[in-house]
Amino acid sequence: MNLTPDQIILWQRGFITINATLVFTWLVMALLVLFSWLVTRKLSPKISISRGQNILEVIVLTINQQIEEISQQKADDYLPFIGTLFIFIAVSNLLTIFPGYHPPTGSLSTTVALAICVFFAVPFYGIKKQGLLNYFKRYYLQPTPIMLPFNIIGRFSNTISLSVRLFGNVMSGTMIVAILLSIAPLFLPIVMQAMGLITGLIQAFIFAILATVFISAATQVEAKDLNTIEETKS
């Protein structure tokens, strides 16, 4: 039994290795690009729209609403990043209904890569919103400068927890289905597969929510600080 798709080697020559993680990651990205292209090439402002545009609008509006409720800010800046994370993870997990498919989110390398994106997105949005000096003071020197090393450790631990949580849940779900398939080949795997789809969506939701929380924590500006930032910019 392969614990992760990293262990499934499809092609190898020298130091170049193509495993299942790489193949299924590109497969998911290709499907998302193809779906987006098919839907957006004929966007219509009319009441009567295509089913694909309807689905896309529901997804975008739902993600937009969730970001605004959590961050208490306009979602325009964060929607492309958070939305991409959620849709990629959700689609990667939902495709497990197809036999032979191995979710790339069951690979630690994939989840670490996603968490690293969040790790760099947090200071990017924080500095963009507050400026470099104000971001550093509010995010790393609060409540006192003595907390600087602990705050730095906390930022790294957020990245580690994001990647390990997603990897652990997806990998364990895949393993449980594989074990049940060998024990009771019909009923239990179907039930677990259905539960796995729900769990996959929940994991995508949790990852996106945590990323939103980290970014909103770095971009929240109190009224008095906002005045300081505006004075600095002017």
Secondary structure, 3 states (H helix, E strand, C coil): CCCCHHHCEEEEECCEEEEHHHHHHHHHHHHHHHHHHHHHCCCCCCCCCCHHHHHHHHHHHHHHHHHHHHHCCCCCCCHHHHHHHHHHHHHHHHHHHCCCCCCHHHCHHHHHHHHHHHHHHHHHHHHHHHCHHHHHHHHHCCCCHHHHHHHHHHHHHHHHHHHHHHHHHHHHHHHHHHHHHHHCCCHHHHHHHHHHHHHHHHHHHHHHHHHHHHHHHHHCCCHHHHHHHHHHHC
